[in-house]
C-alpha cells in the first residue's frame, strides 16, 4: 500500500473516532459498550498505521540510499528519469544498470521513430532534419534506424517491463555469450584456536552464461497513416516498445529456457516455489502468505528492498480484503514496505490440483535478477519487404521490424519465492 493510502486510512480512523466521541458528547452521555469496543478497535488500528508509516519512512530512506546511482557531477536526468553517465571500464569489467539508469550511451531528445518513418515515406523532414542525414546511405527501400534513436527505444522497452521496475538489473554484452560469476551460498566464518587449522567453506560460487536469444516485433503501416496521422510517434514507437516489453516480462517470469527463449524465474533451479494449496488452490484471506514469503527470503540473508508481482485479479482480491469493521485490511509491515506491481503476464488460468483458475505471485529482491541485452535494439524500416501474404510495395505499406537479443539469469535464486495456487 502506498504512503498516500496509509495516510488516508489514518485520517479516516481519526475522523471516525471523533464522530463516536462527538455523538456521545452531543447526547451528554458516556460511550455505550459497542461504541467503546469500536473506539478501542479504531485506536489499535490507528496505532498500527502510525507505526507502519514510521517504518515505511525509514525503509524509504534506506531504499533511496541503496538505489541512488553513482553519477558524475555533470550528469543530469532526462524527462524519463534516466541518468546518462560515461565511465571507462576495465577490460574484464561488466557494467550493470539499475532500473533508473539509461543503457543508451548518450541522451536523445530529438524526433521519434514516427517522424523518421514519415520523412522516409514523404520526403518531408519538418522538425526531423537531424534524422535525414542518418537515413542517407541506406539500401534503397530499406532503412536502419539510427543508433541514437534505437538506443533511446531500448530504454523505453526497459521502462515498459515490470520486472525491471521491480528492480532487475540490465547487463549489456557485445558477443553471442557472456559468462558472469554468481554466488550460490554464503561463505561460513568461524573462530579458531591458536595454531589450529581453519575450515574452509565449500565452493559458494559458480558461473552462469548469458546466451543471446532473439525477440522480434513487427508492424505494418499504410502510407495514409504515415502521411496523415499527427500522433505517428506514439502509434509506432509506443506500440513496438510495449510489445517487446511485455514479451520480455513474460520471459523473465515464465521463460521455458528452450533454444529460442530465456529461462524465467519460475523455471530457474533453486528458486523457492511455495504451494499454497495442495488440492484445489488457496483463496487469499489476509497477507500472511506474502509475509511468510518475504521472511523466508530474509532467512536466506537477503534484506531487500523487496518487490511483489501479481496479476490484476490478485491485486483486486487483496484490495477488497476487509477487517471485522469492514475497513480495508491493514498490511503487515513487511508487505507494506514491499513494492507491488501488476502484470498481466502472470496468468489466472493455471492448473493447480483440481482448479484451473489459479494464479501466482512473485516475491523477490529483484536486483538479483539480471536481464542481459546483446548490444541493443535493431529497428529496420522497409517499403519493399514481403512475406507469404503480400509485400509492402504492392500493398503501399511501410513495414517496421524491431528486434533485440536478450537472456535472463539470476545472481542468486534464493532471493525469490513464487507463491503458487492463488485463486
Buried (B, 14 or more C-beta within 10 A) or exposed (E): BEEEEBEEBBEBBBEBBEEBEEEBEEEEEEBEEEBEEBBEBBEEBBEBBEEBBEBBEEBEEEBEEEEEBEBEEEBEBBEEEBBBBEEEEEEEEBEBBBBBBBBBBEBBEBBBBBBBBBBBBEEEBEEBEEBEEBBEEBEEEBBBBBBBBBBBBBBBBBBBBBBBBBBBBBBBBEEEEBEBEBEBBEEEEEEEEEEEEEEEEEEEEEEBEBBBBEBEBBBBBEBEBBEEBEEBBEBBBBEBBBBBBBBBBBBBBBBEBEEEBBBBBBBBEEBBBBEBBEEBBBEBEBBEBBBBBBEBBBEBEBEBBBBBBBBEBBBEBBEEBEEEEEBBBBBBBBBBBBBBBBBEBBBBEBEBEEBEBBBBBBBBBBBBBBBBBBBBBBBBBBBEBEEEEEBBBEBEBBBBBBBBBBBBBBBBBBBBBBBBBBB
